[in-house]
Every structure is written in C-alpha cells, then in structure tokens.
C-alpha cells in the first residue's frame, strides 16, 4: 500500500491521512461523499471534493469527532427531535444516529437540525474533551 502519509493532526489527536488508491476509487464513484472515518481510525477527505477549505475543515472535524467518540467510549445517549428522527431514520441504530448528530453539531453542520438542550450539553463536553470551541452552540 505504500507509505502512510499523515496530513494533519486534528482535534482530539485524530490523524488525517492521504487516501489509499482503493479509497480514491471509492471517492471517484461516490462524488457526494466528501470525507470519512477510515477503517484505520484516521480521517480521509475526497480529492474530488469541490468544498471550500473551511468546509473541508468542518468535514474533517466531523469525522474526527466520530473517531474520537468511538476511541474514548463517549456514547451520545440523548433523545432526538421528531425532525431528527425523520431525517436520520436510515442512519443505523440509535447510537449511530446520535453520534452523527453530535459530530455534525460540533462541526457546525446545519443538517444536524435544531439541537435539544441535552444534545448541546453533550456536544459542549465533546468539544472540551477534543480541545475545540463550541461557541456556535446556543442553549
């Protein structure tokens, strides 16, 4: 597979690396996917992404948060709003849906929809644990 090239150390100490050739091919086929947590618990971003640099940083933070929660055993257990239930129904079990919402709230992704007080509390704790600011969270 060649030499692993680390591109950045993201919040929470999560590494971002270059995608392997097979992952580049995956991104080529799935152009709407801009980044993901790879099987080796590192973040990879699509080389085909048309996002701005600040949007790419938000995607990297989102994926780093998912890896960090898994690595540290931080399991978001909060209720979802009816709108979140509908929007994230296909995202797997409840813990996967909650982790997706928490990571998106942390990165400022509006697709997480309006957060509850419990979600804001969890994400503020996650932000503190990862060493990032969660200033954008109201509540």
WOTA-V179011 format. One record per residue. N is the residue number from 1. OMEGA is omega in degrees with one decimal (none if undefined). BURIAL is + if it has 16 or more other ideal C-beta (glycine too) atoms within 10 Angstrom, else -. Layout:
BEGIN
n=N omega=OMEGA burial=BURIAL
n=N omega=OMEGA burial=BURIAL
END
This chain:
BEGIN
n=1 omega=179.9 burial=-
n=2 omega=-176.8 burial=-
n=3 omega=178.5 burial=-
n=4 omega=179.6 burial=-
n=5 omega=177.5 burial=-
n=6 omega=-177.9 burial=-
n=7 omega=-176.6 burial=-
n=8 omega=168.1 burial=-
n=9 omega=-176.1 burial=-
n=10 omega=176.7 burial=+
n=11 omega=-177.9 burial=+
n=12 omega=179.5 burial=+
n=13 omega=179.8 burial=-
n=14 omega=-179.0 burial=+
n=15 omega=169.3 burial=+
n=16 omega=-179.4 burial=+
n=17 omega=173.3 burial=+
n=18 omega=175.9 burial=+
n=19 omega=174.0 burial=+
n=20 omega=178.4 burial=+
n=21 omega=179.3 burial=-
n=22 omega=178.0 burial=-
n=23 omega=175.2 burial=+
n=24 omega=178.0 burial=-
n=25 omega=176.2 burial=-
n=26 omega=179.5 burial=-
n=27 omega=179.1 burial=+
n=28 omega=-179.6 burial=-
n=29 omega=-176.8 burial=-
n=30 omega=-173.2 burial=-
n=31 omega=179.7 burial=-
n=32 omega=178.2 burial=-
n=33 omega=-174.8 burial=-
n=34 omega=178.9 burial=+
n=35 omega=178.1 burial=+
n=36 omega=172.1 burial=+
n=37 omega=-177.6 burial=+
n=38 omega=-178.6 burial=+
n=39 omega=179.9 burial=-
n=40 omega=178.9 burial=-
n=41 omega=172.7 burial=-
n=42 omega=179.0 burial=+
n=43 omega=172.0 burial=+
n=44 omega=177.5 burial=+
n=45 omega=-179.5 burial=+
n=46 omega=174.9 burial=+
n=47 omega=-178.4 burial=-
n=48 omega=-176.9 burial=-
n=49 omega=176.4 burial=+
n=50 omega=-179.5 burial=-
n=51 omega=173.5 burial=-
n=52 omega=178.9 burial=-
n=53 omega=-179.9 burial=-
n=54 omega=176.5 burial=-
n=55 omega=177.0 burial=-
n=56 omega=177.6 burial=+
n=57 omega=178.2 burial=-
n=58 omega=177.4 burial=+
n=59 omega=179.5 burial=+
n=60 omega=177.7 burial=+
n=61 omega=177.9 burial=+
n=62 omega=-177.8 burial=+
n=63 omega=177.0 burial=+
n=64 omega=179.2 burial=+
n=65 omega=179.1 burial=+
n=66 omega=178.4 burial=+
n=67 omega=-178.6 burial=+
n=68 omega=179.4 burial=+
n=69 omega=179.7 burial=+
n=70 omega=-177.4 burial=-
n=71 omega=-174.9 burial=-
n=72 omega=-179.4 burial=-
n=73 omega=176.6 burial=-
n=74 omega=-175.0 burial=+
n=75 omega=178.5 burial=-
n=76 omega=179.3 burial=+
n=77 omega=178.6 burial=-
n=78 omega=177.8 burial=+
n=79 omega=176.1 burial=-
n=80 omega=174.0 burial=+
n=81 omega=176.3 burial=-
n=82 omega=179.0 burial=-
n=83 omega=177.6 burial=-
n=84 omega=177.5 burial=+
n=85 omega=-179.0 burial=-
n=86 omega=-175.6 burial=-
n=87 omega=-174.0 burial=+
n=88 omega=-177.0 burial=+
n=89 omega=-176.4 burial=-
n=90 omega=-175.5 burial=-
n=91 omega=175.3 burial=-
n=92 omega=-176.7 burial=-
n=93 omega=-175.3 burial=-
n=94 omega=-179.2 burial=-
n=95 omega=177.3 burial=-
n=96 omega=178.2 burial=-
n=97 omega=179.4 burial=+
n=98 omega=178.9 burial=+
n=99 omega=177.5 burial=+
n=100 omega=-179.4 burial=+
n=101 omega=179.6 burial=+
n=102 omega=-179.4 burial=+
n=103 omega=179.3 burial=+
n=104 omega=176.6 burial=+
n=105 omega=179.4 burial=+
n=106 omega=-176.2 burial=+
n=107 omega=177.9 burial=+
n=108 omega=-179.1 burial=+
n=109 omega=-177.6 burial=+
n=110 omega=178.8 burial=-
n=111 omega=174.2 burial=-
n=112 omega=179.8 burial=+
n=113 omega=-174.2 burial=+
n=114 omega=-176.9 burial=-
n=115 omega=173.0 burial=+
n=116 omega=177.7 burial=+
n=117 omega=179.7 burial=-
n=118 omega=177.9 burial=-
n=119 omega=178.8 burial=+
n=120 omega=178.9 burial=+
n=121 omega=178.7 burial=-
n=122 omega=-175.7 burial=+
n=123 omega=175.2 burial=+
n=124 omega=176.1 burial=+
n=125 omega=176.9 burial=-
n=126 omega=179.3 burial=+
n=127 omega=179.6 burial=+
n=128 omega=-179.4 burial=-
n=129 omega=-179.1 burial=-
n=130 omega=179.9 burial=+
n=131 omega=177.2 burial=-
n=132 omega=178.5 burial=+
n=133 omega=176.4 burial=-
n=134 omega=-176.3 burial=+
n=135 omega=-175.9 burial=-
n=136 omega=-178.0 burial=-
n=137 omega=175.5 burial=+
n=138 omega=175.8 burial=-
n=139 omega=none burial=-
END
